[in-house]
Amino acid sequence: MTFKHAFDIYLKDSNAYTNTYFARYFEWQGVCRERWFHQCIAADMLQSQGVFITKRAHTEYVHETFPFQTVECELNSFDVRHCSFHLLFRFKVGGQLVASGYQQIVFASLTKQIQRLPADVLAKIRTYEVKESGGLIPA
């Protein structure tokens, strides 16, 4: 499965040339990740069991975007392990790829010690897993 979440671009999201600020894509990764986790994985974000730590984040820009466009973000998991996983993000406007990126997420106890994800959560994350990162994640 693929999770999808849309964002509308406004003037506040752009610079004087009306290009969307690059930082918005990192912000949108976080929003999409939180929405996916809350809606599809665990509504409480596992707050009583641990914390999610973003170990690595990356974005590649392909095409400019502008105010009043709608950007659709597609999210999949990749390289799912017992204590960590990657999230892949593909941002599209009208079906055309405008940016892509990833985050490596580690699960830790409330005292920040790396720990295994609960089995039921791991199974849900795997339902969004793809087998290839599309070349986004360095080997």
N, C-alpha and C positions, 0 to 999 in steps of 0.2 A: 504494500500500500504506500501511497504518497500523501502526505499532509499538505494542504494548501491554505494560504492566508494572504489576503490582498491588502495593499496599502495605497492610499491616494496621496499623490505628491502635491504639496501646496507651495506658495511663494516662500514661506518660512523655511522650506527644505532646500532652498537653492541660493546660489550666490548672485552677484551682479550680472552675470552672463546667463542666468537662469539655468545653469547646470545644477543638478542635484548634488548636494554636498556628499563627498565620499563617506563621511562618518555616518550618514544616515543608514548605509547598508549594514554597518556593524550594529547600530541600534535596532534595525529591522530583524537582523539575525536573532538578537536577544528576545525581541517581542514574539517572533514566530516560534522560537524555542519554548518560551514560557507558555504560549497559547497551546502548542502541541502537547507539552507535558501536562498541563492542567486539564485539557480536554480529552486527551487520548491515553495518557499513562497513569497519572495519579493526581486527582483534583487537589489534594493537600500538599503536593510537591514534595512529599516524604519528609516534611519538616520535623516530625518527631523522631525520624530514624536516621537522618543524616543531612549532608549538604552536597550540592553539586558544585564542583570547582572547574572553571574553564581553564584548562591547561594551555591551550593553543587556539588561536583564531586567525583566520586569513580570508581575504576577499580579493578576487580578480575582477577588474572592470572591463567590460567588453564594448558597451555602447552608452552614450550619454542618455540621461532621462531628464524630463522637464516637468515643470508644474502642470497640474491638471491631467497628468497621465496616471493610470492605475498600474501598479507593479504587483504582480502575483508572485509570491514566494512559494516554491515547492521544497519540502523538507523530507529527507530520508535519513535513516541511520546507516552506518557503515562500520566495519571492523568492530563489531560488538563483542566485548569481552566480559568477564565476570565483574570487573571493577570499573570499567571505562568503555566509552564508545565515541565514535565520531558522528557528527551531524553534518550532512551535506545540504547546502542551500543553493537553489537556482532561482534567480530573479528574472522574470520575463515581463515584457510589455507587448501585448498583442501576439503572444506566442513566441516572440523573438527574445533570445537570451541577451540580457543587458549586464548581468553580473553573476558571479558564482562564488561560493566560499565554503568554508568548513569551520567547525569547532571541535576540539577534542575535550570531552567532558569526563571527569573523574568523580566517582562517588566516594565520600568520606564520612566518617562518624562526626558527631557534633563536636568532638575534640580535634577534628581535622586529620584523623588517621584513616588512610585509605582502607576501604572495606568493600565486600561484595555487595552488589545490588541484590535486593530481594528477588527470589526466583520468579514470582509473578510479574514483577516490573521488567525483568530481563526478557521474559517471553513477549510482553507487549512491545518493548523496544525492537525486538527482532522482527515483528510483523511489518515494520517499516524499513527493514534492512535491504540494501542493494549489495550486489557482489563486487561491483567495481566503483571506484571513486571518480571515474571520468577523468583521471589524470590530475585531479585537484590536490590530492594528498601525496607529498613526496614519500618515496619508498624508504 
